Amino acid sequence: MRTDFDIVVIGGGHAGVEAAWASARLGAATGLVTFSADTIGQMSCNPAIGGVGKGQIVREIDALGGLMGLAADATGIQYRMLNASKGPAVRGPRCQSDRHDYARWVQQALKNCENLTILEGEATDILTEKNRVVGVNIQTSRERKRPVFSNIVCRRVIVTAGTFLNGLMHCGERTWAGGRYDEPAAAGLSESLRQCGLQIGRLKTGTCPRLAAGSIDYDQCTRQDGDEPPQPFSFVNDELHVEQIPCYLTATNEDIHRVIRENFHRAPMYTGQIQSTGPRYCPSFETKVERFADKTSHQVFLEPEGRPENTNWVYCNGITSSMPEDVQDYMVRHIPGLQNAEILRYGYAIEYDFIPPTQLTPALEAKTTRGLYLAGQVNGTTGYEEAAGQGLLASINAVRGLRDLPPVVPRRDQAYIGVMIDDLVTKGVAEPYRMFTSRAEHRLLLRADNADRRLTPLGREIGLVDDARWEKYGVERQAVTRAEGILKSVRVEGKTLWDRLRQPGVTLETMMEHGSSESETLRGLFQQYPRPLRSLVVDAAYAGYMEKQAQAVEQMRDLDDKKIPSDFDYHAVSQLRWEARERLTQIRPINLAQALRVSGITPADVTVLAVHLAGWDSE
């Protein structure tokens, strides 16, 4: 077994996959430590990729040269654009995936990746010297009597442990150690992170019962089909040819809610058995019943976990639960269509350790230990997409750190990934963090359709965007530039086509009905490059709003450009309030804009800091 690497990634979930893929593609000798190579890329919970806010992150990962969008396109079984009837800023692509095909596809991609070695075992210790990473200790045998340990030498470590750090699972009164169903917990790594100077917190998440597809009466449910044609996640793919599988919709009722309330005294969430905080926006069903007591029903989405030839399992989205098995039996079998349902696996909750992310720099590096990066649920987030975005950025910055290059930190007006990372390291989390479009103040600039324009040049500069993708991007940009020139130069009734697209009911199709040579050129460009030209039309329709957002960005740019030295002594600024000195010392913002976003910091504090920095610079 190889024992020396540039970078070691700990964890084979979605953050670990992106981290290992990117660092290896950037030329770093990379080791990926995982309990089992067969579980890499596994979808622990809902077998779906994307959604509102989350779909934008997947497009951004793809635009930067990451893996998730390609995997989703290769293994999806149903594609939908959520919020399609609403404005473009809140539309989010989503696909239901075949969880078995997805994991196999990802595993094959990593297997074919140069510079990447899979190491099966448990990472137990992060080895450091003088607060700098020098290696990892892994246990390659779990036999207690004769465990086998290996010291792996490396210069950077990326921890993407997901829910495995001291994971404790709950189903009714029963508890057992584990990081995922039928998989062990990582018992030793939390203590090693403590020894690296990091504080540890505790969070909770959960999952729902799985049913046998053949035991469901779909005639009592409402069918939901995918969009035709399906829209790809990856900008590499112009179209998808896929046989889509339907999902179904049903609902709970008052009788089920009554039984849940009658059994609150047996629910781990209410008995004190579970002490940690769960996700606000993906609550357990028992929490829904308590929190929304006035509701007589809650929707249940029956989502196949794959194609029939691969699995007969169905995911019951909407009834996540850790109630005892007999209560789950009653709940499931009193839902219309599920009266005879066979439960293949009961729902459960899991508590796990996490690292409060204010202990990280915006590069996702631990402030206490040089060369230690963290990504994914270990930073307090929830969701495959949020995890993958962090894994990608952590690996990019780990490689750049090896090469003495400055870190890549996307701005809040540049990417949802930038919004997420800034939220995490500046504000921290009190509950599992989930991305929403409402978190982005510049969301009209951060649409799913324009992620390539925002980030592909950056991905090329970093080194992740290959020649084929870059050439395709260049051809499409030439087509968009040509179309934009036509729209801004051709006038109809005194207005340019570009201005007319702002009017209600006016579409590009109506602009191509004038019979002129320019209209024919537009028609040809649209037929050949429909995706980038649809994005251009959105730019035209919302140009006024986008100009206002761009002006707001420029107003903040001065604060962004005013850097704060990493060793700046806030306690030396006597004019700063004591609370401000403490908070700024804890967070250590990289510039005045980030300082303004720190909880508890006022504009007056930033003004004092700016004046002091001006004098500090002149010394």
C-alpha positions in Angstrom: 0.0 0.0 0.0 1.3 3.4 -0.9 2.1 5.5 2.2 3.0 9.0 0.9 0.7 11.5 -0.8 0.4 15.2 -1.4 -3.2 15.2 -0.2 -5.3 12.7 1.8 -9.1 12.9 1.6 -11.0 11.3 4.5 -14.5 10.1 3.6 -16.0 8.7 0.4 -19.3 10.7 0.4 -20.1 13.5 -2.0 -17.7 16.0 -0.5 -14.9 13.4 -0.5 -15.7 12.4 -4.1 -15.4 16.0 -5.4 -12.3 16.6 -3.3 -10.5 13.5 -4.4 -11.5 14.0 -8.1 -10.4 17.7 -8.2 -7.1 17.3 -6.3 -6.1 14.3 -8.5 -7.1 16.1 -11.7 -5.0 19.1 -10.6 -1.9 16.8 -10.5 -1.6 16.2 -6.7 -0.9 12.7 -5.6 -4.1 11.9 -3.7 -5.2 9.2 -1.3 -8.9 8.7 -0.6 -9.5 6.9 2.8 -12.9 5.2 3.1 -14.3 2.3 5.0 -15.2 0.5 1.8 -14.5 1.3 -1.8 -18.0 -0.2 -2.6 -19.8 2.6 -0.7 -18.0 5.6 -2.4 -20.6 8.0 -3.8 -23.5 6.3 -2.1 -26.7 8.3 -1.7 -27.4 7.8 2.0 -30.7 9.5 2.0 -32.9 10.8 -0.9 -31.6 9.5 -4.3 -31.9 12.9 -5.9 -29.6 15.6 -7.1 -30.4 19.3 -7.2 -33.4 21.4 -6.3 -34.0 25.1 -5.6 -30.7 26.6 -4.6 -29.1 23.2 -4.6 -29.5 22.8 -8.4 -27.6 26.1 -8.9 -24.7 24.6 -6.8 -24.6 21.5 -9.0 -24.4 23.7 -12.1 -21.6 25.7 -10.5 -19.7 22.5 -9.6 -20.0 21.5 -13.2 -18.9 24.9 -14.6 -15.8 24.7 -12.4 -14.9 21.3 -13.8 -16.3 19.1 -11.0 -18.0 15.7 -11.2 -21.5 15.9 -9.8 -23.4 17.3 -12.8 -21.9 14.6 -15.1 -22.8 11.9 -12.7 -26.4 13.2 -12.4 -26.8 13.3 -16.2 -25.4 9.8 -16.6 -27.6 8.2 -14.0 -30.8 10.2 -13.7 -34.3 8.6 -14.1 -36.4 11.7 -13.9 -35.7 15.4 -14.5 -37.7 18.4 -13.5 -37.2 22.2 -13.3 -38.6 23.3 -10.0 -40.3 26.7 -9.8 -40.5 26.7 -13.6 -43.5 29.0 -13.5 -41.7 31.6 -11.4 -38.8 34.0 -12.1 -35.5 32.7 -13.4 -33.7 33.5 -10.2 -35.5 30.9 -8.2 -35.7 28.1 -10.8 -33.8 25.0 -9.8 -33.0 21.9 -11.8 -33.5 18.6 -10.0 -33.2 14.9 -11.0 -34.2 11.7 -9.4 -31.2 9.4 -9.7 -30.7 5.6 -9.7 -28.7 5.4 -6.5 -27.0 2.2 -7.6 -26.0 3.5 -11.0 -24.9 6.8 -9.5 -22.5 5.1 -7.0 -21.1 2.8 -9.7 -20.6 5.7 -12.1 -18.7 7.8 -9.5 -16.6 4.8 -8.5 -15.6 4.1 -12.1 -14.7 7.8 -12.6 -12.5 7.8 -9.6 -11.0 4.4 -10.6 -10.0 5.9 -14.0 -8.6 9.1 -12.4 -4.8 9.4 -12.6 -3.0 10.4 -9.4 -5.7 8.9 -7.2 -5.4 5.9 -4.8 -8.3 4.4 -2.8 -7.3 3.4 0.7 -9.8 1.1 2.5 -9.7 1.7 6.3 -10.6 4.1 9.1 -8.7 7.3 9.6 -8.1 7.5 13.4 -5.5 10.3 13.8 -4.4 13.4 12.0 -0.7 13.7 12.5 0.8 17.1 13.1 4.1 18.8 13.9 4.2 22.4 15.0 0.5 22.9 14.1 1.0 21.7 10.6 -0.3 18.5 9.0 2.3 15.8 8.3 0.2 12.7 7.9 -2.7 10.5 8.8 -2.9 7.3 10.8 -5.4 4.7 9.3 -6.6 1.4 10.7 -6.8 -1.1 7.9 -8.3 -3.9 10.0 -11.3 -3.4 12.3 -10.6 -6.6 14.3 -10.2 -5.4 17.9 -7.7 -8.2 18.8 -5.4 -7.5 15.9 -5.9 -4.1 14.4 -3.5 -3.1 11.7 -2.4 0.6 11.6 -0.5 2.4 8.8 1.0 5.9 8.9 0.4 7.8 5.8 2.7 10.7 5.0 1.0 13.8 3.4 1.1 17.6 3.4 -2.6 18.3 3.3 -5.7 16.5 4.7 -9.3 17.1 3.8 -11.8 15.7 6.3 -15.2 14.9 4.7 -16.5 12.5 7.3 -20.2 13.2 6.8 -22.4 11.7 9.6 -19.7 9.2 10.6 -17.9 11.1 13.3 -19.1 9.4 16.5 -22.4 8.6 14.7 -25.2 7.3 17.0 -28.4 6.0 15.3 -31.9 6.0 16.8 -35.1 4.1 16.0 -37.5 4.4 18.9 -35.9 3.4 22.1 -33.2 1.5 20.3 -29.8 3.1 19.6 -26.6 1.8 18.0 -23.3 3.3 16.8 -23.0 3.9 13.1 -22.4 6.4 10.4 -25.0 5.1 8.0 -27.2 2.0 8.0 -25.2 -1.2 8.4 -21.9 0.9 8.4 -19.7 1.7 11.4 -19.1 5.0 13.0 -15.7 6.7 13.0 -14.8 6.6 16.7 -11.4 8.1 17.0 -11.2 11.0 14.6 -13.2 13.5 16.7 -10.6 13.3 19.5 -7.8 13.9 16.9 -9.6 17.0 15.7 -9.9 18.2 19.3 -6.2 17.8 19.6 -5.8 20.0 16.5 -7.4 22.7 18.6 -10.9 22.5 17.1 -14.1 22.6 19.1 -16.7 19.9 18.4 -20.4 20.2 18.3 -23.3 17.8 17.8 -26.1 17.8 15.1 -28.8 15.4 14.0 -30.4 14.3 10.8 -32.7 11.5 9.7 -34.2 9.5 7.0 -37.5 7.9 6.1 -38.9 4.4 5.6 -38.2 2.6 2.4 -40.9 0.5 0.7 -41.1 -2.3 -1.8 -42.4 -0.9 -5.1 -44.6 -3.9 -5.9 -46.5 -3.5 -2.6 -47.8 0.0 -3.4 -51.2 0.7 -5.0 -50.3 3.5 -7.3 -53.9 3.9 -8.5 -54.6 5.7 -5.2 -51.8 8.1 -5.8 -51.2 11.1 -8.1 -48.6 10.4 -10.9 -45.8 13.0 -11.4 -43.8 12.7 -14.7 -40.6 14.4 -15.5 -40.1 17.4 -17.9 -39.9 16.7 -21.6 -37.3 17.2 -22.9 -35.2 16.8 -19.8 -32.7 19.6 -19.1 -29.1 18.4 -18.4 -27.1 19.5 -15.4 -23.7 19.5 -17.1 -22.9 22.2 -19.6 -21.0 19.5 -21.6 -24.4 17.9 -22.5 -26.7 19.7 -24.9 -29.4 17.2 -24.5 -30.3 13.9 -22.7 -31.8 10.8 -24.1 -33.3 9.0 -21.1 -36.4 7.0 -20.4 -37.9 8.8 -17.4 -39.5 7.0 -14.5 -42.6 8.5 -12.8 -42.9 9.5 -9.2 -46.1 9.5 -7.2 -47.8 11.8 -4.7 -50.0 10.8 -1.7 -50.6 12.3 1.8 -50.9 11.7 5.5 -54.2 12.3 7.4 -55.6 13.3 10.8 -55.7 9.7 12.0 -52.0 9.3 11.5 -51.3 12.6 13.2 -53.4 11.5 16.2 -51.3 8.3 16.6 -48.1 10.2 16.3 -49.2 12.6 19.0 -50.2 9.7 21.2 -46.7 8.3 20.9 -44.7 11.4 21.5 -43.6 9.9 24.8 -41.8 7.2 22.7 -40.2 9.5 20.2 -36.4 10.0 20.6 -36.8 13.7 19.6 -39.1 14.3 22.6 -37.9 11.9 25.3 -34.5 13.5 25.6 -32.8 10.5 23.9 -31.7 12.9 21.1 -30.0 16.0 22.5 -28.8 17.6 19.3 -30.4 20.0 16.8 -31.9 18.7 13.5 -32.5 20.5 10.2 -35.2 23.2 10.4 -36.1 22.8 6.7 -36.2 19.0 6.5 -37.8 18.2 9.9 -38.9 14.7 11.0 -42.6 13.9 10.5 -43.2 13.9 14.2 -41.8 17.5 14.3 -44.1 18.5 11.5 -47.1 17.1 13.4 -46.2 19.1 16.5 -45.1 22.3 14.7 -48.0 22.5 12.2 -50.7 21.2 14.5 -53.4 23.0 12.4 -52.6 21.0 9.2 -54.7 17.9 8.5 -52.3 16.3 6.0 -48.8 16.5 4.8 -47.6 15.5 1.3 -45.7 12.2 0.8 -43.6 11.8 -2.4 -43.0 8.2 -3.5 -39.7 8.3 -5.3 -38.2 5.2 -6.8 -34.5 4.7 -5.8 -33.6 3.4 -9.2 -34.7 1.6 -12.4 -36.8 -1.6 -11.8 -33.9 -3.8 -13.1 -31.7 -2.3 -10.4 -33.9 -2.0 -7.3 -37.5 -2.3 -6.1 -36.9 0.2 -3.2 -39.1 3.4 -3.0 -38.1 6.4 -0.9 -41.0 8.0 1.1 -40.0 11.7 0.9 -41.9 13.7 3.5 -42.1 11.2 6.4 -38.6 11.2 7.9 -39.0 9.5 11.3 -37.2 7.9 14.2 -40.4 6.7 15.9 -40.6 3.1 17.0 -41.2 0.5 14.3 -44.8 -0.2 15.3 -45.6 3.5 15.0 -44.0 3.7 11.6 -46.0 0.6 10.6 -49.2 2.4 11.5 -48.1 5.6 9.8 -47.2 4.0 6.5 -50.1 1.6 6.2 -52.7 4.3 6.8 -51.5 6.5 3.9 -53.6 6.1 0.8 -51.9 3.6 -1.6 -49.7 2.2 1.1 -52.3 0.0 3.0 -50.4 -3.2 2.0 -46.9 -1.7 1.8 -43.9 -3.8 2.6 -41.4 -1.8 4.7 -37.9 -2.8 3.6 -36.2 -0.4 6.1 -37.6 1.7 8.8 -36.7 5.4 9.2 -34.1 6.4 11.7 -32.3 9.4 13.1 -28.5 9.9 13.5 -26.6 12.2 15.7 -23.0 13.0 14.7 -20.1 15.3 15.6 -19.4 18.4 13.5 -16.9 21.3 13.6 -18.5 24.7 14.0 -17.3 26.3 10.8 -16.3 29.7 12.2 -13.1 27.9 13.1 -12.2 27.8 9.3 -10.8 30.3 6.9 -12.8 31.1 3.7 -10.5 28.6 2.0 -12.0 26.0 4.4 -8.7 25.5 6.2 -8.6 25.1 10.0 -7.3 28.3 11.6 -5.5 26.1 14.2 -3.7 23.7 12.0 -2.0 24.5 8.7 -2.9 22.0 5.9 -6.1 20.7 7.6 -9.2 21.4 5.5 -12.9 20.4 6.3 -15.8 20.0 3.9 -19.4 18.8 3.9 -21.6 17.8 6.8 -18.6 18.0 9.2 -19.0 21.8 8.7 -22.6 21.7 9.7 -24.3 21.6 6.3 -26.9 19.2 5.1 -27.3 17.9 1.5 -25.2 16.2 -1.2 -24.9 19.4 -3.2 -23.7 21.7 -0.4 -21.2 19.0 0.6 -19.9 18.5 -3.0 -19.4 22.3 -3.4 -17.3 22.5 -0.3 -15.3 19.4 -1.2 -14.5 20.9 -4.6 -13.3 24.3 -3.1 -11.4 22.6 -0.3 -9.4 20.5 -2.7 -8.7 23.4 -5.0 -7.4 25.4 -2.1 -5.4 22.5 -0.7 -3.6 22.1 -4.0 -3.0 25.8 -4.3 -1.6 25.8 -0.8 0.9 23.1 -1.8 2.0 25.4 -4.7 2.1 28.6 -2.6 -0.7 30.1 -4.6 -3.5 32.3 -3.1 -6.7 30.5 -2.3 -9.8 30.6 -4.5 -12.8 32.1 -2.6 -15.8 32.8 -4.8 -17.6 36.0 -4.0 -21.2 36.2 -2.9 -22.1 37.9 -6.2 -20.2 35.2 -8.1 -21.6 31.9 -6.9 -24.0 30.2 -4.5 -20.9 28.2 -3.4 -19.4 31.6 -2.3 -22.6 32.5 -0.5 -22.6 29.2 1.4 -18.9 29.3 2.4 -19.2 33.0 3.5 -22.3 32.1 5.6 -20.5 29.2 7.2 -17.2 30.8 8.2 -18.7 34.2 9.0 -21.9 33.4 10.8 -21.5 29.8 11.8 -24.5 27.4 12.2 -27.0 26.7 15.0 -28.6 23.9 12.9 -27.8 22.0 9.8 -27.3 24.5 7.0 -29.3 24.2 3.8 -28.9 26.4 0.7 -31.9 28.5 -0.4 -32.1 31.1 -3.1 -33.3 33.5 -0.3 -29.8 33.4 1.2 -28.3 35.1 -1.9 -28.8 38.8 -2.1 -27.7 38.8 -5.7 -29.7 35.7 -6.8 -30.7 37.2 -10.2 -27.0 37.2 -11.1 -26.6 33.7 -9.8 -29.0 31.8 -11.9 -28.7 28.1 -12.8 -28.6 29.0 -16.5 -25.6 31.2 -16.4 -23.3 29.3 -14.1 -20.9 28.6 -17.0 -20.5 32.3 -17.8 -19.8 33.0 -14.1 -17.4 30.2 -13.4 -16.0 28.3 -16.4 -13.2 30.9 -17.0 -12.3 30.5 -13.3 -12.3 26.7 -13.6 -10.0 27.0 -16.7 -7.6 29.3 -14.8 -7.6 26.8 -11.8 -6.8 24.0 -14.2 -10.0 21.8 -13.9 -11.7 22.8 -17.2 -10.2 20.6 -19.9 -9.6 21.6 -23.5 -12.8 20.0 -24.9 -15.1 21.8 -22.4 -13.2 25.1 -22.9 -13.5 24.9 -26.7 -17.2 24.2 -26.4 -17.6 27.2 -24.0 -15.7 29.4 -26.4 -17.9 28.5 -29.4 -21.1 29.1 -27.4 -19.8 32.5 -26.2 -19.1 33.6 -29.8 -22.7 32.6 -30.7 -24.1 34.5 -27.7 -22.0 37.6 -28.5 -23.2 37.6 -32.1 -26.9 37.2 -31.0 -26.5 39.9 -28.4 -25.2 42.2 -31.1 -28.2 41.6 -33.3 -30.7 42.1 -30.4 -29.1 45.4 -29.4 -28.8 46.8 -32.9 -32.0 45.8 -34.8 -34.9 48.1 -34.1 -38.6 47.5 -34.4 -41.0 50.4 -33.9 -38.3 52.5 -32.5 -37.0 50.0 -29.9 -34.2 47.5 -30.1 -35.1 43.9 -29.9 -33.1 43.8 -26.6 -35.3 46.5 -25.1 -38.5 44.9 -26.4 -37.7 41.6 -24.7 -38.3 43.4 -21.4 -42.0 43.8 -22.3 -44.5 41.3 -20.9 -45.4 38.6 -23.4 -42.5 39.3 -25.7 -40.3 36.2 -26.4 -37.3 35.5 -28.6 -39.7 33.5 -30.8 -41.7 36.7 -31.5 -38.4 38.5 -32.2 -37.6 36.0 -35.0 -40.9 36.5 -36.9 -39.9 39.7 -38.7 -38.6 37.9 -41.8 -35.4 40.0 -41.9 -31.9 38.5 -42.5 -31.1 39.3 -38.8 -34.1 37.3 -37.7 -33.1 34.3 -39.8 -29.6 34.6 -38.2 -31.1 34.6 -34.8 -33.3 31.6 -35.6 -30.3 29.7 -36.8 -28.3 30.5 -33.7 -31.1 29.6 -31.4 -31.6 26.2 -33.1 -27.9 25.5 -32.9 -27.3 26.9 -29.4 -30.6 26.9 -27.6 -29.3 26.7 -24.0 -26.9 29.7 -24.0 -29.3 31.8 -26.0 -32.2 31.1 -23.6 -29.9 32.4 -20.9 -29.2 35.5 -23.0 -32.9 36.2 -23.3 -33.2 36.1 -19.5 -30.4 38.7 -19.4 -32.4 40.9 -21.7 -35.7 40.5 -20.0 -34.3 41.3 -16.6 -31.6 43.8 -17.6 -32.9 46.6 -15.5 -33.0 44.5 -12.3 -29.6 43.0 -13.1 -28.1 46.5 -13.5 -29.4 47.5 -10.1 -27.8 44.4 -8.5 -24.6 45.0 -10.4 -24.5 48.6 -8.9 -25.1 47.2 -5.4 -22.1 44.8 -6.0 -19.9 47.7 -7.1 -20.8 49.7 -4.0 -19.6 46.8 -1.8 -16.5 46.2 -3.9 -14.4 48.8 -2.1 -15.0 46.9 1.2 -14.1 43.6 -0.6 -10.9 45.2 -1.8 -9.8 46.4 1.6 -8.0 43.4 2.9 -7.3 42.7 6.6 -4.0 41.1 7.5 -4.4 37.6 9.0 -2.3 38.6 12.0 -4.2 41.9 12.7 -4.5 42.7 16.4 -8.1 43.8 16.9 -7.5 44.3 20.7 -5.0 47.0 19.8 -7.9 49.1 18.4 -9.1 50.8 21.5 -12.0 52.6 19.7 -13.6 49.2 18.9 -16.2 47.9 21.3 -15.1 44.9 23.4 -17.6 42.6 21.8 -16.5 43.6 18.3 -12.8 42.9 19.2 -13.8 39.5 20.5 -15.9 38.5 17.5 -13.5 39.8 14.9 -10.6 38.0 16.6 -12.6 34.8 16.6 -13.7 35.0 12.9 -10.7 36.9 11.5 -12.4 38.2 8.4 -10.3 38.6 5.3 -11.7 42.0 4.3 -14.0 44.8 5.5 -17.0 43.4 3.6 -16.8 40.1 5.5 -16.2 41.9 8.7 -19.5 43.8 8.2 -21.3 40.4 7.8 -20.0 39.0 11.1 -22.8 38.6 13.7 -22.7 41.4 16.2 -20.6 43.8 14.1 -22.1 47.2 13.3 -21.4 49.6 10.4 -19.8 51.9 13.1 -17.4 49.1 14.0 -16.4 48.7 10.4 -15.9 52.5 10.1 -13.5 52.4 13.1 -11.7 49.4 11.6 -11.4 51.1 8.2 -9.9 54.3 9.7 -7.4 52.2 11.8 -6.4 50.1 8.8 -5.7 53.2 6.8 -3.4 54.4 9.5 -1.9 50.9 9.8 -1.2 50.8 6.1 0.6 54.2 6.2 3.0 53.1 9.0 
